[in-house]
Amino acid sequence: MPPNESPSVPPSESDPPRARVAEARRNRRKLIAVATRAFASGERRVPLDAIAKEAGVGIGTLYRHFPTREALVEAVYHDQTERLRSGAEGLLAAHPPARALRLWMDLFAEWAVTKHGMIETLRAVVSSGKLEYGRMREELVEVVRVLLDAGVAAGDIRADADASDVGATLAGILAVAGAPEQREQAARMLDLLRDGLRPSAASD
């Protein structure tokens, strides 16, 4: 633990075990949520004590959950990736497939903005082998495939749309327009991608 930083007071030993576990889970969720917003703000090196303060916990609580910055970044990355997976299901249940796909692209853009703010640490995590980036990429391509298949079945998406191609195009768009200040440009580019996936585009 860094010097001059005192740990937060742990839950009382007299608290019921379930209460302590529930409190720990709430603190973990708050820390991940605050870290996600902080990384998406555009600041390249957000102080961990600022994240703990915003989450309403002591720095010691943060370090108990995430001993290093890398551990926190890894947790945020996993959380955001899971939101992409589960978000597709919810969007398909609530919207026509083509609309669901476009809204999911916005979720993907938010994920990219968050990743942009933690890219240096994320690279270190990937290099260490703790994060299987290739496997996660495959899982996200599978989410794109589910969205495309639903759109093709509904007649909203061209039948020759390939999930790997669409995933690579999404990644390319957000590689050049993934910073927080480029949100409007990214939205326009995602609209172009959406329009290119319409059935009418295949016959042009």
C-alpha positions in Angstrom: 0.0 0.0 0.0 1.4 3.5 -0.9 2.7 5.5 2.1 0.6 8.0 3.9 -2.6 6.2 2.9 -4.4 4.6 5.8 -6.7 1.6 5.2 -10.4 2.1 5.5 -12.1 0.6 8.6 -13.1 -3.0 7.8 -16.6 -4.2 8.6 -17.1 -4.9 12.3 -16.4 -8.5 13.4 -19.8 -8.4 15.2 -21.6 -7.9 11.9 -23.3 -11.0 10.5 -21.2 -12.8 7.9 -23.8 -12.3 5.2 -23.9 -8.5 5.9 -20.1 -8.3 5.6 -20.2 -10.2 2.3 -23.0 -8.0 1.0 -21.2 -4.9 1.9 -18.0 -6.1 0.2 -19.9 -6.9 -3.0 -21.5 -3.4 -2.9 -18.1 -1.8 -2.4 -16.7 -3.8 -5.3 -19.5 -2.8 -7.6 -19.2 0.9 -6.6 -15.4 0.9 -7.2 -15.8 -0.7 -10.6 -18.6 1.8 -11.6 -16.6 4.8 -10.5 -13.4 3.5 -12.1 -15.4 3.0 -15.4 -16.6 6.6 -15.4 -13.1 7.9 -14.5 -11.5 5.9 -17.3 -14.1 7.2 -19.7 -13.5 10.8 -18.7 -10.4 11.1 -20.8 -7.9 11.5 -18.0 -5.0 9.1 -18.7 -3.9 8.4 -15.2 -6.7 8.7 -12.7 -5.4 8.5 -9.1 -6.7 5.4 -7.2 -7.4 7.5 -4.1 -9.7 9.7 -6.1 -11.6 6.6 -7.3 -11.9 5.4 -3.7 -13.1 8.8 -2.5 -15.7 9.1 -5.2 -16.9 5.5 -4.4 -17.3 6.5 -0.8 -14.8 4.0 0.6 -11.3 4.2 2.0 -8.2 3.5 0.0 -7.7 0.4 2.1 -11.0 -1.0 0.9 -9.9 -0.4 -2.7 -6.7 -2.2 -2.2 -8.4 -5.1 -0.5 -10.5 -5.6 -3.7 -7.9 -4.5 -6.2 -4.3 -4.8 -4.9 -2.9 -3.1 -8.0 -4.1 -0.7 -10.7 -3.8 -3.6 -13.2 -6.2 -5.6 -11.1 -8.8 -2.7 -11.2 -8.3 -2.3 -14.9 -8.8 -6.0 -15.5 -12.0 -5.9 -13.4 -13.4 -2.9 -15.4 -12.5 -4.6 -18.7 -14.3 -7.8 -17.7 -17.3 -5.9 -16.4 -17.7 -3.8 -19.6 -17.3 -6.9 -21.8 -20.0 -8.7 -19.9 -22.3 -5.7 -20.3 -21.7 -5.9 -24.1 -22.8 -9.6 -24.0 -25.8 -9.2 -21.8 -26.8 -5.9 -23.4 -27.3 -7.6 -26.8 -29.9 -9.9 -25.3 -31.8 -7.1 -23.7 -31.8 -4.9 -26.8 -33.0 -7.8 -29.0 -35.9 -8.4 -26.5 -36.9 -4.7 -26.6 -36.2 -3.6 -30.2 -36.3 -4.8 -33.8 -33.0 -6.4 -34.7 -31.6 -3.6 -36.9 -32.3 -1.1 -34.1 -30.9 -3.4 -31.5 -27.7 -3.7 -33.5 -27.3 0.1 -33.8 -28.0 0.6 -30.1 -25.5 -2.1 -29.3 -22.9 -0.3 -31.4 -23.4 2.6 -29.0 -22.6 0.3 -26.1 -19.5 -0.9 -28.0 -18.5 2.8 -28.5 -18.9 3.5 -24.7 -16.7 0.4 -24.0 -14.1 1.7 -26.4 -14.1 5.1 -24.7 -13.5 3.4 -21.4 -10.8 1.3 -22.8 -9.1 4.4 -24.3 -8.7 5.8 -20.8 -6.9 2.7 -19.4 -5.1 1.6 -22.5 -1.5 1.8 -21.1 -2.4 -0.3 -18.1 -4.5 -2.6 -20.2 -1.6 -3.3 -22.5 0.5 -4.4 -19.5 -2.3 -6.7 -18.3 -2.5 -8.3 -21.7 1.3 -8.7 -21.9 1.3 -10.4 -18.6 -1.1 -13.1 -19.9 -3.7 -12.3 -17.2 -6.2 -11.2 -19.9 -6.9 -13.5 -22.8 -7.7 -10.7 -25.3 -8.1 -13.1 -28.3 -10.7 -15.1 -26.5 -12.6 -12.0 -25.5 -12.5 -10.8 -29.0 -14.0 -14.1 -30.2 -16.8 -13.8 -27.7 -17.6 -10.3 -28.9 -17.7 -11.4 -32.5 -20.1 -14.1 -31.4 -22.4 -11.4 -29.9 -22.2 -9.5 -33.3 -23.2 -12.8 -35.0 -26.2 -13.2 -32.8 -27.4 -9.7 -33.6 -26.7 -10.1 -37.3 -28.5 -13.5 -37.5 -31.6 -11.9 -35.8 -31.5 -9.1 -38.3 -31.1 -11.4 -41.3 -34.0 -13.5 -40.1 -36.2 -10.4 -39.8 -35.1 -9.1 -43.2 -33.5 -6.0 -41.7 -29.9 -7.0 -42.4 -28.2 -8.1 -45.6 -27.7 -11.8 -45.7 -24.0 -11.6 -46.6 -23.0 -9.6 -43.5 -20.1 -11.4 -41.8 -19.7 -11.1 -38.0 -15.9 -11.0 -38.2 -16.0 -8.3 -40.8 -18.5 -6.2 -38.9 -16.5 -6.7 -35.7 -13.3 -5.6 -37.4 -15.0 -2.6 -38.9 -16.3 -1.6 -35.5 -12.9 -1.9 -34.0 -11.4 0.1 -36.9 -13.9 2.9 -36.4 -13.3 3.2 -32.7 -9.5 2.9 -33.2 -9.6 6.3 -35.0 -12.6 7.8 -33.2 -12.7 6.2 -29.8 -11.6 9.2 -27.7 -14.2 10.9 -25.5 -14.0 14.1 -27.6 -14.8 12.1 -30.8 -18.2 10.7 -29.8 -20.1 12.6 -32.5 -17.7 11.5 -35.2 -17.9 7.9 -34.0 -21.8 8.1 -34.0 -21.7 9.3 -37.6 -19.4 6.5 -38.7 -21.5 3.9 -36.9 -24.5 5.2 -38.7 -22.7 4.7 -42.0 -21.8 1.1 -41.0 -25.5 0.5 -40.0 -26.7 1.8 -43.4 -24.2 -0.4 -45.2 -25.8 -3.4 -43.5 -29.3 -2.7 -44.8 -30.6 -5.3 -47.4 -30.9 -2.5 -50.0 -27.1 -1.8 -49.7 -26.4 -5.3 -51.1 -28.1 -4.6 -54.4 -26.5 -1.1 -55.0 
